[in-house]
Amino acid sequence: MPLLLTDDDLETAAPDSTAVAQATALLDQGQAQDAVALCLATLNADRLPVITAANLVLILRRAGAPEADGIEADFLAHLRARSAQSPDDPRPQINLGRLLYGLDRFDEAGEVLAAALPRDPLNLRAVMTLTAILLKQDRPDAAVALWQPAFAADPTNGKLPLDLARILAYGGHGDHARRMIDRAEPLCRDNRHEFEFVADAIRGTTAATSQAAMTVELFDRFARSYDKNLAALGNRGPQMVGLVLDALALPRARKLAILDAGCGTGLCAPLLRPYARTLHGVDLSPGMLAESKKKKAYNHLTRSDLASIGTLPAGPFDMIVSSDVLVYFGDLAPVLTNFASIIRPGGWLILTLELTEHPRGWTLHPSGRHKHDPAYLKSALQAAGFTAPKTRIDGDLRHEFGAPVRGFAVAAQRLALAFGPR
């Protein structure tokens, strides 16, 4: 039985929670046996975060693995015993509540967390988990009340009411979300650009002025913890890029000039390297580029704004990949036009986007990111000189606030006669 870790222990956790994303991808590809094998191998590790354990059990259940029931029962018995042995320590009980939540046993999780939180009211992961449960029960006032000790303990921290505003908006409680945005507004000085994008989505306004400034502000702040944070969310953007590459069946001959457009910390680099003669990463965030440089995965790294052609490398490229990046743009026309100008005729463009159906073609979400309609993307690609998508993969890109973020990945080709040679 692996040791299930409390939230305080996660900095030293050994298992890589990307196993959840990898196992999910295997299951989506119909490779249930391989998914089960990966889950069981990870579940046999020495130290395992509770939400990783819960997600792996759910994948086993989806795959029809007979081991799922026994593993779930063992974990729950283990945590209940730890909680009983330390009745004055709220952490084992919070751990149990978060495991129950991860296993979709929401009512039980709510009871356990409600009993534990009075002894540790500043445990924000527990607060967020119980908040999600209360919103499922249509109890937004009770959810807001959970956050009052954190607000009182850190009254100048605008991130707390901003996060709660997002959660309330995700849960469909617009009036509560708008009141929380009003509370956050005078406090969000160091993250003003991020605030403006979230506030626009919740209020239905257009005050935000600089997508580029918001991107730098956000990603410079999270650069060092970015990989770990995305792993905890079950990020599948790179895996979906990999599925598209598999569907295209291109030779892994290391012959292509590839641009990783919005490379971040380099999560897509291992997938692209087998195809690449040269691999060039660009990003707007200096912090992300610094993290990517540490991995030594790219031939070149450049600070670039995808919307500003003068900052992009000249190319021409045989392939451009942009994973989890165009969600920070609404109108995709400027970026797609720029891509078309630096990619060879016949070259491949691979993108991931978050999914919506919207008359305009895109909408700004309370996450601060945009969601796009596939029909709009098709039109925008063709207007920029690309084909309609040649392949498309749908799936959950990640989980946020207990809910899946639906998305899709596509591959299109630059038309041979759309433009003259560069």
C-alpha positions as CSV (number, residue, x, y, z in Angstrom):
1,M,0.0,0.0,0.0
2,P,1.6,3.3,-1.1
3,L,1.7,6.2,1.4
4,L,-1.0,8.7,0.5
5,L,0.3,12.2,0.9
6,T,-1.3,15.3,2.4
7,D,-1.2,18.5,0.5
8,D,1.7,19.7,2.6
9,D,3.8,16.8,1.4
10,L,3.3,17.3,-2.3
11,E,6.6,19.2,-2.9
12,T,8.5,15.9,-2.2
13,A,6.0,13.6,-3.9
14,A,7.8,11.0,-6.1
15,P,5.1,9.8,-8.5
16,D,4.6,12.0,-11.6
17,S,0.9,12.8,-11.8
18,T,1.3,13.1,-15.6
19,A,0.6,9.3,-15.4
20,V,-3.1,10.3,-15.2
21,A,-2.9,12.2,-18.5
22,Q,-0.9,9.4,-20.1
23,A,-3.3,6.7,-18.9
24,T,-6.3,8.7,-20.0
25,A,-4.7,9.1,-23.5
26,L,-4.1,5.4,-23.7
27,L,-7.7,4.6,-22.8
28,D,-9.0,7.2,-25.3
29,Q,-6.9,5.4,-28.0
30,G,-8.5,2.0,-27.1
31,Q,-5.4,0.7,-25.4
32,A,-7.2,-0.2,-22.2
33,Q,-4.7,-2.9,-21.2
34,D,-1.7,-0.5,-21.4
35,A,-3.7,2.1,-19.5
36,V,-4.5,-0.4,-16.7
37,A,-0.8,-1.4,-16.6
38,L,0.3,2.2,-16.2
39,C,-2.3,2.9,-13.5
40,L,-1.3,-0.2,-11.5
41,A,2.4,0.6,-11.8
42,T,1.9,4.1,-10.5
43,L,-0.4,2.9,-7.8
44,N,2.4,0.7,-6.5
45,A,4.7,3.6,-6.0
46,D,6.0,4.5,-2.5
47,R,4.3,7.9,-2.2
48,L,1.2,9.0,-4.0
49,P,-0.8,12.3,-3.8
50,V,-4.5,11.6,-3.0
51,I,-6.0,13.2,-6.1
52,T,-3.6,11.2,-8.3
53,A,-4.7,8.0,-6.6
54,A,-8.3,8.9,-7.0
55,N,-7.9,9.7,-10.7
56,L,-6.0,6.5,-11.3
57,V,-8.8,4.5,-9.6
58,L,-11.4,6.2,-11.8
59,I,-9.4,5.3,-14.9
60,L,-9.2,1.7,-13.8
61,R,-13.0,1.7,-13.4
62,R,-13.5,3.2,-16.9
63,A,-11.2,0.5,-18.3
64,G,-13.3,-2.2,-16.5
65,A,-10.3,-3.4,-14.4
66,P,-11.4,-5.8,-11.6
67,E,-8.8,-4.3,-9.3
68,A,-10.5,-0.9,-9.1
69,D,-13.0,-1.8,-6.3
70,G,-10.4,-3.4,-4.1
71,I,-7.8,-0.6,-4.5
72,E,-10.5,2.0,-3.7
73,A,-11.6,0.1,-0.6
74,D,-8.0,-0.3,0.6
75,F,-7.2,3.4,0.2
76,L,-10.3,4.5,2.0
77,A,-9.7,2.1,4.9
78,H,-6.1,3.2,5.1
79,L,-7.1,6.9,5.4
80,R,-10.0,6.3,7.8
81,A,-7.6,4.4,10.0
82,R,-5.0,7.3,9.9
83,S,-7.8,9.7,10.7
84,A,-8.9,7.7,13.7
85,Q,-5.4,7.4,15.0
86,S,-4.9,11.2,15.0
87,P,-8.3,12.7,15.9
88,D,-6.8,16.1,16.7
89,D,-4.9,16.4,13.4
90,P,-7.2,17.6,10.6
91,R,-4.9,16.7,7.8
92,P,-5.7,12.9,7.6
93,Q,-9.4,13.8,7.6
94,I,-8.9,16.4,4.9
95,N,-6.9,13.9,2.9
96,L,-9.8,11.4,3.2
97,G,-12.3,14.1,2.2
98,R,-10.3,15.0,-0.9
99,L,-9.9,11.3,-1.9
100,L,-13.7,10.8,-1.6
101,Y,-14.2,13.9,-3.7
102,G,-11.7,12.6,-6.3
103,L,-13.7,9.3,-6.4
104,D,-16.9,11.3,-7.1
105,R,-18.4,10.5,-3.7
106,F,-19.4,14.1,-3.2
107,D,-21.8,13.8,-0.3
108,E,-19.4,11.8,1.8
109,A,-16.6,14.1,1.0
110,G,-18.6,17.1,2.0
111,E,-19.4,15.6,5.4
112,V,-15.8,14.7,6.1
113,L,-14.4,18.1,5.0
114,A,-17.0,20.1,6.8
115,A,-16.0,18.3,10.0
116,A,-12.3,18.9,9.5
117,L,-12.2,22.5,8.2
118,P,-13.0,24.2,11.6
119,R,-9.7,22.8,12.8
120,D,-7.8,24.0,9.8
121,P,-9.8,26.8,8.1
122,L,-6.9,28.2,6.1
123,N,-6.2,24.9,4.2
124,L,-7.1,26.3,0.8
125,R,-7.1,23.0,-1.1
126,A,-9.7,21.7,1.4
127,V,-11.6,25.0,1.2
128,M,-11.7,24.8,-2.7
129,T,-12.8,21.2,-2.6
130,L,-15.6,21.8,-0.2
131,T,-16.5,24.9,-2.2
132,A,-16.9,22.8,-5.3
133,I,-19.2,20.4,-3.4
134,L,-21.4,23.2,-2.0
135,L,-21.8,24.7,-5.4
136,K,-22.9,21.3,-6.7
137,Q,-25.5,21.4,-4.0
138,D,-26.5,25.0,-5.1
139,R,-25.3,26.5,-1.8
140,P,-23.2,29.5,-3.0
141,D,-23.6,31.5,0.2
142,A,-22.2,28.6,2.3
143,A,-19.4,28.3,-0.2
144,V,-18.5,32.0,0.2
145,A,-18.6,31.7,4.0
146,L,-15.8,29.1,3.8
147,W,-13.4,31.7,2.5
148,Q,-13.9,34.3,5.2
149,P,-11.1,33.1,7.5
150,A,-8.6,33.2,4.5
151,F,-9.8,36.7,3.6
152,A,-9.4,37.8,7.3
153,A,-6.0,36.3,7.5
154,D,-4.7,38.0,4.3
155,P,-6.9,41.0,3.7
156,T,-4.8,42.6,1.0
157,N,-4.4,39.5,-1.1
158,G,-6.5,40.1,-4.3
159,K,-5.8,36.6,-5.6
160,L,-8.1,35.0,-3.0
161,P,-11.3,36.8,-4.1
162,L,-10.3,36.5,-7.7
163,D,-9.9,32.8,-7.4
164,L,-13.3,32.5,-5.7
165,A,-14.9,34.7,-8.4
166,R,-13.6,32.2,-11.0
167,I,-15.0,29.3,-9.0
168,L,-18.4,30.9,-8.6
169,A,-18.6,31.7,-12.3
170,Y,-17.6,28.2,-13.2
171,G,-20.4,27.0,-11.0
172,G,-22.9,29.2,-12.8
173,H,-23.4,31.7,-9.9
174,G,-22.9,34.9,-11.8
175,D,-24.3,37.4,-9.2
176,H,-22.0,36.0,-6.5
177,A,-19.1,36.0,-8.9
178,R,-19.6,39.6,-9.8
179,R,-19.8,40.6,-6.2
180,M,-16.5,38.8,-5.6
181,I,-14.9,40.5,-8.6
182,D,-15.9,43.9,-7.0
183,R,-14.2,42.8,-3.8
184,A,-11.0,41.7,-5.7
185,E,-10.7,44.8,-7.9
186,P,-9.0,47.3,-5.5
187,L,-6.7,44.5,-4.3
188,C,-5.4,43.2,-7.6
189,R,-2.5,45.6,-8.2
190,D,0.3,43.2,-8.9
191,N,-1.9,41.1,-11.3
192,R,-3.9,43.9,-12.8
193,H,-3.9,42.5,-16.4
194,E,-5.0,39.0,-15.3
195,F,-7.8,40.6,-13.2
196,E,-9.0,42.6,-16.2
197,F,-9.4,39.5,-18.4
198,V,-11.2,37.5,-15.7
199,A,-13.4,40.5,-14.8
200,D,-14.3,41.0,-18.5
201,A,-15.5,37.4,-18.7
202,I,-17.6,37.7,-15.5
203,R,-19.0,41.2,-16.1
204,G,-19.4,40.9,-19.8
205,T,-17.2,44.0,-20.4
206,T,-14.2,44.8,-22.6
207,A,-11.9,46.7,-20.2
208,A,-8.8,44.4,-20.8
209,T,-6.3,46.1,-23.0
210,S,-3.2,43.9,-23.4
211,Q,-3.2,40.2,-24.0
212,A,0.6,40.3,-24.2
213,A,1.0,42.1,-20.9
214,M,-1.4,39.6,-19.2
215,T,0.5,36.6,-20.6
216,V,3.9,37.9,-19.4
217,E,2.4,38.8,-16.0
218,L,0.7,35.4,-15.6
219,F,3.4,33.1,-16.9
220,D,6.4,34.8,-15.4
221,R,4.7,34.4,-12.0
222,F,4.1,30.6,-12.5
223,A,7.1,29.6,-14.6
224,R,9.0,27.7,-11.9
225,S,5.9,25.7,-10.8
226,Y,4.3,25.5,-14.2
227,D,5.0,21.9,-15.0
228,K,3.9,20.7,-11.5
229,N,0.8,22.8,-11.6
230,L,-0.3,21.5,-15.0
231,A,0.5,17.9,-14.0
232,A,-1.8,18.4,-11.0
233,L,-4.6,19.5,-13.3
234,G,-4.1,16.5,-15.5
235,N,-2.9,18.6,-18.4
236,R,-3.3,16.7,-21.7
237,G,-2.4,19.4,-24.3
238,P,0.9,17.8,-25.2
239,Q,-0.7,14.4,-25.3
240,M,-3.3,15.6,-27.7
241,V,-0.6,17.0,-29.9
242,G,1.0,13.6,-29.8
243,L,-2.2,12.0,-30.9
244,V,-2.5,14.3,-33.9
245,L,1.1,13.5,-34.9
246,D,0.3,9.8,-34.6
247,A,-2.7,10.3,-36.8
248,L,-0.7,12.1,-39.5
249,A,1.8,9.2,-39.5
250,L,4.7,11.4,-40.5
251,P,8.1,9.8,-40.6
252,R,10.2,10.2,-37.5
253,A,13.3,11.0,-39.5
254,R,14.5,14.2,-37.8
255,K,14.3,16.1,-41.1
256,L,11.8,18.9,-40.3
257,A,12.4,22.5,-39.3
258,I,9.8,22.9,-36.5
259,L,8.6,25.9,-34.6
260,D,7.1,25.4,-31.1
261,A,5.0,28.6,-31.0
262,G,4.4,29.4,-27.4
263,C,6.8,26.7,-26.1
264,G,6.4,27.5,-22.4
265,T,8.7,25.3,-20.4
266,G,9.1,22.8,-23.3
267,L,6.4,20.3,-22.6
268,C,6.0,19.5,-26.3
269,A,9.7,19.2,-27.1
270,P,10.0,15.5,-26.4
271,L,7.1,14.8,-28.8
272,L,8.5,17.0,-31.5
273,R,12.2,16.1,-31.3
274,P,11.9,12.7,-33.3
275,Y,10.6,14.7,-36.3
276,A,12.9,17.7,-36.0
277,R,16.2,18.5,-37.7
278,T,15.9,21.9,-35.9
279,L,13.5,22.7,-33.1
280,H,13.0,26.4,-32.4
281,G,11.0,27.5,-29.4
282,V,9.4,30.9,-29.0
283,D,7.5,32.4,-26.0
284,L,6.6,35.8,-24.8
285,S,7.4,35.1,-21.1
286,P,11.1,35.4,-20.2
287,G,10.4,33.2,-17.1
288,M,9.1,30.4,-19.2
289,L,12.0,30.6,-21.7
290,A,14.4,30.4,-18.7
291,E,12.7,27.2,-17.5
292,S,12.8,25.8,-21.1
293,K,16.4,26.6,-21.5
294,K,17.2,24.4,-18.5
295,K,15.9,21.3,-20.3
296,K,18.2,21.8,-23.3
297,A,15.6,20.5,-25.7
298,Y,15.7,23.2,-28.4
299,N,18.2,24.3,-30.9
300,H,17.0,27.9,-30.6
301,L,14.9,29.8,-28.1
302,T,13.6,33.3,-28.9
303,R,11.3,35.8,-27.1
304,S,8.5,36.4,-29.5
305,D,4.9,37.7,-29.6
306,L,2.9,35.5,-31.9
307,A,0.7,38.5,-32.9
308,S,3.7,40.6,-33.9
309,I,5.3,39.3,-37.1
310,G,8.5,41.3,-36.6
311,T,9.3,39.3,-33.4
312,L,8.9,35.9,-35.0
313,P,11.8,33.9,-36.5
314,A,11.9,34.1,-40.3
315,G,11.6,30.4,-41.1
316,P,10.5,28.9,-43.3
317,F,9.3,26.1,-41.1
318,D,8.0,22.7,-42.2
319,M,5.8,22.5,-39.1
320,I,4.4,24.9,-36.5
321,V,2.9,23.5,-33.2
322,S,1.0,25.7,-30.8
323,S,-0.3,23.9,-27.8
324,D,-2.4,25.6,-25.1
325,V,-1.4,29.0,-26.5
326,L,-4.1,30.3,-28.8
327,V,-6.6,30.1,-25.9
328,Y,-5.1,33.5,-25.0
329,F,-6.3,35.1,-28.2
330,G,-9.9,35.7,-29.2
331,D,-9.7,36.7,-32.9
332,L,-7.2,34.2,-34.4
333,A,-6.8,35.9,-37.7
334,P,-3.6,37.9,-36.9
335,V,-1.7,34.9,-35.4
336,L,-2.8,32.5,-38.2
337,T,-1.8,35.0,-40.9
338,N,1.6,35.3,-39.2
339,F,2.0,31.6,-39.1
340,A,1.1,31.3,-42.8
341,S,3.9,33.7,-43.7
342,I,6.7,31.7,-42.1
343,I,5.6,28.1,-43.0
344,R,6.4,26.3,-46.2
345,P,3.7,25.5,-48.7
346,G,2.4,22.1,-47.6
347,G,3.8,22.5,-44.1
348,W,1.7,21.4,-41.1
349,L,0.1,23.5,-38.5
350,I,-1.0,21.7,-35.3
351,L,-3.1,23.6,-32.7
352,T,-5.0,22.9,-29.4
353,L,-7.9,25.0,-28.4
354,E,-10.7,25.0,-25.8
355,L,-14.1,24.1,-27.2
356,T,-17.3,26.2,-27.3
357,E,-20.2,26.9,-29.6
358,H,-20.6,30.6,-30.0
359,P,-22.1,32.8,-32.8
360,R,-19.1,35.1,-32.9
361,G,-16.7,32.1,-33.0
362,W,-15.0,32.6,-29.6
363,T,-15.8,33.7,-26.1
364,L,-13.8,34.8,-23.1
365,H,-14.1,32.4,-20.1
366,P,-13.7,33.2,-16.4
367,S,-10.4,31.3,-16.5
368,G,-9.1,34.3,-18.4
369,R,-8.7,32.1,-21.5
370,H,-10.7,32.0,-24.7
371,K,-12.8,29.1,-26.1
372,H,-13.2,28.7,-29.8
373,D,-15.8,27.2,-32.1
374,P,-14.4,24.6,-34.5
375,A,-16.5,26.1,-37.4
376,Y,-14.9,29.5,-36.7
377,L,-11.4,27.9,-36.6
378,K,-12.0,26.3,-40.0
379,S,-13.0,29.6,-41.5
380,A,-10.1,31.4,-39.9
381,L,-7.6,28.8,-41.1
382,Q,-8.9,29.0,-44.7
383,A,-8.8,32.8,-44.7
384,A,-5.2,32.7,-43.6
385,G,-4.1,30.4,-46.4
386,F,-4.4,26.9,-44.7
387,T,-6.6,24.0,-45.5
388,A,-9.5,23.0,-43.4
389,P,-8.4,20.7,-40.5
390,K,-7.2,17.4,-41.9
391,T,-7.5,15.6,-38.6
392,R,-9.2,16.5,-35.3
393,I,-8.9,15.0,-31.8
394,D,-11.4,15.8,-29.1
395,G,-11.0,15.3,-25.4
396,D,-10.5,16.9,-21.9
397,L,-7.5,19.2,-22.0
398,R,-7.3,19.4,-18.2
399,H,-9.5,19.7,-15.1
400,E,-10.2,23.0,-13.2
401,F,-12.2,23.4,-10.1
402,G,-13.4,19.8,-10.3
403,A,-14.7,20.1,-13.9
404,P,-13.2,18.9,-17.2
405,V,-12.1,21.5,-19.7
406,R,-13.2,20.2,-23.1
407,G,-10.9,20.9,-26.0
408,F,-9.7,19.8,-29.4
409,A,-6.5,19.5,-31.4
410,V,-6.3,19.9,-35.2
411,A,-3.8,19.7,-38.0
412,A,-4.0,21.7,-41.2
413,Q,-1.7,22.4,-44.1
414,R,-0.4,25.6,-45.6
415,L,-1.9,25.8,-49.1
416,A,0.7,25.5,-51.8
417,L,-0.7,28.3,-53.9
418,A,-2.1,30.6,-51.2
419,F,0.9,32.9,-51.2
420,G,4.1,33.4,-53.2
421,P,7.4,32.2,-51.8
422,R,8.8,34.1,-48.8
